[in-house]
Amino acid sequence: MSSSGKKFSLEFFPPRDIAAQEKLVRSAKQMQALHPDYVSVTFGAGGSTRSGTVETVRMMRNLGFDTAPHLSCIGAAKAELAELLDGYRAQGVRRIVALRGDLPSGMGGDSGELRHARDLVAFIREHSGDHFHIEVAAYPEMHPQSLSAREDLAHFVDKVKAGADSAITQYFFNADAYFDFVDRLQAQGVDIPVIPGIMPITNNAQLARFSNMCGAEIPRWIRLRLADFGDDRASIRAFGLDVVSQLCGKLLERGAPGLHFYTLNNAEVTTALWGRVVPR
């Protein structure tokens, strides 16, 4: 935890081949110097990277990081989830990011025994008591599958009632959306920490693809500026650092309890952004 009392964390994803694994190890070692409060490791749709998540968690812990595995309930039986929880507990893991997860194409109706993130949170509490600090997802700009902002907020409140300790948001570029979400939560009597998820801007096409999938809005002025840069990666990176660091500064100044950086396993960009916004 920084001297400001705010928490700063990093997210990695499991590598899919040897070259990606070597890059992840190099990046993780570089980011040790940042001293994050913890790191999280993602979990593929329907458990497609389940073994990769377990292996990456072990590697991160061996490097000295306090590590939080993502756990998705879609496509998983309770027995499988219990086995994963027991394995993480045996390793000394104390934090879990509990998610519903996305239904992969071709899975059909077999979505597992637990259908929603609130069910997974309740299951973790039932199985492991208070051993794990449970993080859940939050969507300041609304989950893309929610029918209304009111319904979306109600789903989040259900996760908190089931036993969630804190939340990490989907990334966003509009600080007002985050503070509106937190204000509406507080009006419901919910006061758990909601940590903004921060996405670096380094690649216009990649950012557009991610945003289309997750429902994150790229403001028109940012889209137009990125389009102007074309394939000029250096200019995109410089512009992205300015935009995202200003967003982070605004969030921290107005009371956000910390920041969670989606590293995309890239040490250079994450380190540059961290250096601009995290109090020393």
MARMAR-858457 format. One record per residue (C-alpha): residue in one letter; x, y, z. Coordinates in steps of 0.02 Angstrom, whole numbers, plus 50000, padded with zeros to 5 digits. Last residue first. Example, Ala and Ser with C-alpha at 12.3 -4.5 7.8 and 13.67 -1.06 7.14 Angstrom:
S506844994750357A506154977550390
// end
This chain:
R503035036949792P501265041249737V500695031149585V500235042049434R501705045649320G502845031149365W501385018949350L501065024849171A502875022149120T502955005349210T501354999449126V501975004448954E503654995848971A503114980449068N501844973548944N500934957949004L499294965948945T499614976849099Y497804979849151F498194991649295H497144991649454L497045008749538G496755014549716P495385020149837A494635032749715G494415049049811R494245063649691E496115066549677L496415048149640L495165047649496K495755064049421G497565058549425C497125041949345L496185050649203Q497655062349175S498815047249170V497675038949043V497605053548922D499455058148932L500065040148919G498895036948774F499525052248679A501325046448700R500895028548650I499875033948499S501285045648446A502575031648459R501445019548368D501225030448214D500115018348118G498685030848094F498945045248215D497375054348158A496295039248201L496925040248381R496395058548391L494675054348321R494395039948441I494955050548590W493775064748542R492345052448520P492525045048695I492985026448694E491545018048783A491825001348869G490534988348816C491644973148845M491824966048670N491754982548575S493004990048695F494264975948672R494164977448483A494304996448484L495804995548601Q496664982648489A496374993048333N497055008948415N498595001248495T499485008248647I498155015348762P498395008548938M496855001249023I496505005949205G495274996549315P494565008149447I494515000649622V492814999849708P493084998849897I491534992149988D490265005550038V488554998749991G487095007450078Q486065008549918A486435027249905Q488265022249922L488095011549767R487305025649669D488735037249718V490025024049668F489225022049496D489125040949470F490955042249520Y491475029349391A490425036649249D491105054049291A492895047649266N492565044149082F493935033549004F493335016449063Y494084999849113Q492984986549191T492994989649375I493834980449517A492804976649672S492964974149859D492484962249999A491164951649911G490084941150028A488414936649948K487734953849995V489124961749892K488724950849742D486874955249758V487324973849760F488204971249593H486684962849516A485584977149579L486754989949498D486584981349330E484694980549347R484614999249380A485795003049235S484644993449120L484524977249020S486234970949070Q487204961048939P488494974648901H488834977049088M488514995249132E489655010349106P490305009449285Y490414990449271A491034981649428A491914964949442V492154955449605E493554953949732I493484941149872H494734941550015F494934923050046H494984913550212D493304920450270G492364904150251S493154892750122H491724882250053E490194892550100R491104908950067I491744902649900F489994896349855A489194913049899V490444922149788L490134909649648D488244911849660R488464930849657A489514928749499H488054920349412R487584903449339L488354891049461E488134872649416G488974873849247S488544883049086D488084867948981G486754875948872G487804876748715M489684876548742G490034879648558S490504897848580P491224901248752L490064907448890D490934922148971G491464922549153R490424923849310L491854931549405A492694929749575V494404937949596I495194928149738R496374933749879R497264924050016V498384912249917G499494902050034Q499864887949914A498694876150009R497314889249994Y497564889749807G497404870949794D495864870549904L495044884149799L495464874849638E494764858449706A493194867249766L492954874849594E493114857949511A491884850049634K490654864349606A490644860549421A491354873149298G490654879249132I490374896949195C491044898749373S492564909549338L494024911549458H495344925049438P496884920949540A497514934049663T499404934649691D500464942849827F502024943949719G503674936249774L504314929149611N503784911849669R502034918949696M502004924849517M502564907749454R501254898549556V499894910349494T500504907549316E500384888649336V498614889449407T498064901749273G498814891149135S497884876049201R496244885649190T496624893849023S495034888048935G494084888649101G492434892549017A493164908848956G494964910349013F495514915049189T496544930549226V497994932349348S497954946049479V499404955549558Y499554962249734D500034977949831P501174982449687H503034984549724L503474993949562A505204985949557Q504384968949534M503774975849369Q505374971249278K505284953349343A503474952149285S503924958449112R505354946149089V504304931549152L502854936749041K503974938048888E504664920548919Q502894913848936A502374922348775A503824914148684I503394897148761D501564897548712R499854903048776P500404914548917P499234916749066F498564934549084F499244948049199E498404961349307L499284974049417S498874982249583F498894998849674K498075001549843K497795018749921G498425023250095S499345038450027S501015030950080S500675017249955M500005000050000
// end
